[in-house]
Amino acid sequence: MKLQNQLFALMLATLFTHELDAMTQSEWRLLYVLRSLPDDTARLWFVAIHVPLFWGLIALGQHRSVALRQWARAGIAAFCIVHAGLHIHLRNDPQNTFSSTLSWSLILGAAFIGTLYLLMAWKSRERSDHSASG
């Protein structure tokens, strides 16, 4: 498996594992739509929403259309970076309990892997553009 594919799989694994940790941290209390619901209802929706979300990420990341797969993977990588930024922005929110080394390793790890993925994708595209024009 190409390194870029390995990075994508590792990025997804890190993001998905963060969502396991998010359950223990009651992350729905930070989400603007869910935070207004009663805790049990918000938790139910938080979990239920992740089934189609994870399915979509996996399906798009493995799509047979190369162009769609590349765009989806780049979008997921960019999301991981933005996601880390949101967690940094919300770090002082009273409802935020993401303070452990594990939590931050997963959040920042996914962003770091996403950054590596995007850099590799950019370099790969640059090489293919160069070889196509030369």
C-alpha positions as CSV (number, residue, x, y, z in Angstrom):
1,M,0.0,0.0,0.0
2,K,1.3,3.4,-0.9
3,L,2.5,5.7,1.9
4,Q,-0.3,8.2,1.0
5,N,-2.9,5.5,1.4
6,Q,-1.4,4.5,4.7
7,L,-1.5,8.1,5.9
8,F,-5.1,8.4,4.9
9,A,-6.0,5.2,6.8
10,L,-4.0,6.3,9.9
11,M,-5.7,9.8,9.7
12,L,-9.2,8.2,9.7
13,A,-8.2,5.8,12.5
14,T,-7.0,8.7,14.6
15,L,-10.1,10.8,13.9
16,F,-12.4,7.8,14.6
17,T,-10.5,7.0,17.9
18,H,-10.9,10.7,18.8
19,E,-14.6,10.2,18.5
20,L,-14.5,7.3,21.0
21,D,-12.7,9.6,23.4
22,A,-15.3,12.3,22.5
23,M,-18.0,10.0,24.0
24,T,-16.2,9.9,27.3
25,Q,-15.8,13.7,27.2
26,S,-19.4,14.4,26.3
27,E,-18.4,16.4,23.2
28,W,-22.0,17.0,22.2
29,R,-22.0,19.7,25.0
30,L,-19.6,21.7,22.7
31,L,-21.7,21.4,19.5
32,Y,-24.1,24.3,19.0
33,V,-27.1,22.3,17.9
34,L,-26.8,19.4,20.4
35,R,-25.7,21.4,23.4
36,S,-29.3,22.8,23.8
37,L,-30.8,19.3,24.0
38,P,-31.2,17.3,27.2
39,D,-28.0,15.2,27.8
40,D,-29.5,11.8,27.0
41,T,-31.1,13.1,23.8
42,A,-27.9,14.8,22.7
43,R,-25.8,11.7,23.4
44,L,-28.2,9.6,21.4
45,W,-28.0,12.0,18.4
46,F,-24.3,12.4,18.7
47,V,-23.8,8.6,18.4
48,A,-26.5,8.1,15.8
49,I,-25.1,10.8,13.5
50,H,-21.7,9.1,13.5
51,V,-23.0,6.0,11.7
52,P,-23.8,7.8,8.4
53,L,-20.9,10.2,8.9
54,F,-18.3,7.4,9.2
55,W,-19.9,5.4,6.4
56,G,-19.7,8.4,4.1
57,L,-16.1,9.2,5.0
58,I,-15.1,5.6,4.4
59,A,-17.1,5.3,1.2
60,L,-15.8,8.5,-0.3
61,G,-12.2,7.8,0.8
62,Q,-12.4,4.5,-1.1
63,H,-14.5,5.6,-4.1
64,R,-13.6,4.0,-7.4
65,S,-13.5,7.4,-9.1
66,V,-10.0,8.6,-8.6
67,A,-10.9,12.3,-8.8
68,L,-13.7,12.0,-6.3
69,R,-11.5,9.9,-4.0
70,Q,-8.7,12.4,-4.2
71,W,-11.0,15.4,-3.5
72,A,-12.7,13.5,-0.6
73,R,-9.4,12.5,1.0
74,A,-8.1,16.1,0.7
75,G,-11.3,17.4,2.2
76,I,-11.2,15.0,5.1
77,A,-7.5,15.9,5.7
78,A,-8.5,19.6,5.7
79,F,-11.3,18.9,8.1
80,C,-8.9,17.3,10.5
81,I,-6.8,20.5,10.5
82,V,-9.9,22.7,11.0
83,H,-11.2,20.3,13.6
84,A,-8.0,20.8,15.7
85,G,-8.4,24.6,15.3
86,L,-12.0,24.4,16.6
87,H,-10.8,22.3,19.6
88,I,-8.1,24.9,20.3
89,H,-10.6,27.7,20.0
90,L,-13.0,25.9,22.4
91,R,-10.3,24.9,24.9
92,N,-11.4,27.4,27.5
93,D,-15.1,26.6,27.2
94,P,-16.5,25.5,30.6
95,Q,-18.1,22.4,28.9
96,N,-14.8,21.3,27.4
97,T,-13.2,18.4,29.2
98,F,-10.6,17.5,26.5
99,S,-7.5,18.1,28.7
100,S,-5.7,14.8,28.7
101,T,-2.6,13.9,26.8
102,L,-4.6,11.2,25.0
103,S,-7.3,13.6,23.9
104,W,-4.9,16.2,22.5
105,S,-2.7,13.5,20.9
106,L,-5.7,12.3,18.9
107,I,-6.9,15.8,18.0
108,L,-3.5,17.2,17.0
109,G,-2.4,13.8,15.7
110,A,-5.2,13.7,13.1
111,A,-4.4,17.3,12.1
112,F,-0.7,16.5,11.8
113,I,-1.4,13.4,9.7
114,G,-3.9,15.5,7.6
115,T,-1.2,18.1,7.0
116,L,1.3,15.4,5.9
117,Y,-1.3,13.8,3.7
118,L,-2.1,17.2,2.0
119,L,1.6,17.9,1.5
120,M,2.1,14.5,-0.1
121,A,-0.9,14.9,-2.3
122,W,0.3,18.3,-3.4
123,K,3.8,17.0,-4.2
124,S,2.3,14.0,-6.0
125,R,0.1,16.2,-8.1
126,E,3.0,18.6,-8.8
127,R,5.1,15.6,-10.0
128,S,2.3,14.3,-12.2
129,D,1.7,17.8,-13.7
130,H,5.4,18.2,-14.3
131,S,5.7,14.8,-16.0
132,A,2.5,15.4,-18.1
133,S,3.8,18.7,-19.4
134,G,7.4,17.5,-20.0
